[in-house]
Amino acid sequence: KNRAWARFQAVETRLSTMAAEEFLKDRHWKTLPERLERLCEALNDWDAENGSPELACSFSSDPVESRRQCMTAAIMARSDVRLLKAFQKLLEQTLKARQDPDAMVDEGKMFENLRLLGWIRPQGMLQQSLLAALHRTILKWVRATISKDFESEGLYDQIKEYQNTIVLPWLKDLVGPERFKADEWTQRIEFTCAECYCTVRNEEIFDLVADYPDSHAAVVELKHVLELTKMHSAMGQSLKQTLIRRLNHPGAGTNQIIDVYINTIKVLREIDPSDRLLQVVAEPVRNYLRRRHNTVRCIITSLTDAEVGGELYEELRRQDARPLEHNSGDSDDEEEEPTFDWKPPPPISKQKGGFFDNIGLVGSSSNGGDILSILVSIYGSKELFVDEYRLMLADKLLANLDFNTDKEVHTLELLKLRFGELSMRNCEIMIKDTEDSKRIISNIHHTLKAKYSSPEHSDEFQFDPSIFDAAIVSHIFWPALQNEQFKHHPRLQSGLDQFGAEYARLKNPRRLVWMNQLGTVELELDVLEEQEDGTVSVETQEFSVPPFLATLISHFEDKDEWTVEELSNETGIPEHVIQKRMGYWVGHRVLQLQPPSTYVVATQEHLLAGGEGDHHMAIEEDDHQAVSVAAQEEGDIAVYESYICGMLNTHGQLPLERIHNTLKMFVTGSDIQYKTPQQLSRLLQQLCKQDKLECGPDGMYKLVKK
């Protein structure tokens, strides 16, 4: 015990121990310069030749270096992380002071003392604190300079100027010219500044992508800096996670997701023309778009609708656009024969593994294609898009009351350049039907008008038959249309019969089959309106309504009061449907409801008493949509079922993949779209539930034996 106590007393009385305890009495960072001064004075006054106990703890053959290391060891043994953080704070403050030309800071003596103590050498006690202070200060300055500024040019040049005029001179004063050159501080600070630039841009990479092309200057600059730092992986990972968080949820609109996805393609192609980065970053967005039910419709709408416009509308009108078949080749295919000057695609970076391990595992169909081909490759088939355009075109043509197809013809010709003439054949016939309809109804109107004007035939007509128009379609080439039959009002039906009879005479032996639910009827009705002075007047208003609503209101010309049951008997429509549709006329104050189920023409007293109005005024969406989606899907299922049953009857049992590949051979290019493997799997499960097929444990499908 006495020997250990003596050893402890010897250590406590060493000059290095006493100097360390004196240095660590005050923990505040602001007093560090004064404490460093006193520490260095103690080091210089240290006489190691007077039998000091330090001689037994020699760290170096150089007595001065030995005393310095002994002093450092004593301080490190008695300090904690707070000392290193205090020095980091001090270094940050001195570096920030260099940014202010009016700041008066005497840092020369402090720097000299740090060099004397050797604490800022590569293996020194404060090396990590120095690096942390540099990175923290530079990052803060870079963030204040470039954050959210995507349009200004030369931002990285400003950072380099800050590096050359502020950081590097400060470092040279701190470590000294010799150590500054030997430790290659210039190269290290250049990389730190570039790294901080990439860090700030990675934090706001989603906003940079969303603002493209306004952020083109920032994208070009980021590409240059990424080539210096090789931080493509960090940037790609940041963008990928941000896209998933901001887009892959129900609250994001499909059009918004598509717009950001298109911008992502453009930005990443600017940074990496090889598309390898794009494959990994954008794959989650592609998968999510594939699962959204309205993705195809949104893409087709953006392609063809000038009001929606956007990138896709311009994409369809590109002069250098190529057919989609030419963009669907493998990424290794070349358009031209290789020569001795051939060079591989520019690399993303030299690093391998990690984030880029997934390259090659995700779909590579986007390589080298334009924007439209990449969007089509989400589903792997252009038939889905052609069929969706066909449905939309049917609605547009049937809603086109003046039969003007110039716009549709122009759009169709552009689509034929991209999707191929054969794929757009049905759409071409649909437009031709519309153009032919205009010519046919002109001839019919001319004939009927002549009969209507002649005295011998005038009794056959209740009103001018030329007010009837008809879109005459070849139903084989059109998608399934809504065909809910009901009985028109006799006056309306007589006009349709006369029109159909004249068509049969003109186009014998063809006959017209009317789709009663489709079309538009323009009416003029006398409606009661309340004026500003409280009086009620009769005003003539125009209405454009579906045929069924026109039939309902026409019955009130015969008598002023109808029950729901009577209207149901007259039209052949269920009572609950009539009650729902009559809300339109009640809402416009043309009719009024007398409970429980009687409708009468609205009166002045009813209006002044505050009768119903402005309720249920919107026409049902189904009334505006000519195409019957349910009928279309039902027809698709029937066709697929016949193909599948025929295959299984021939081969006995087949797996899902074999059935899908066979369907693609037979169904591609027909009037219906072929299913993806996932869609086909759901169809097969549906057929299994209907006891038409059965699936074994090995995944083989076969017909149910009855």
Order of alpha helices (4+ residues) and beta strands (2+ residues): alpha-alpha-alpha-alpha-alpha-alpha-alpha-alpha-alpha-alpha-alpha-alpha-alpha-alpha-alpha-alpha-alpha-alpha-alpha-alpha-alpha-alpha-alpha-beta-beta-alpha-beta-alpha-alpha-beta-beta-alpha-alpha-alpha-beta-alpha-alpha-beta-beta
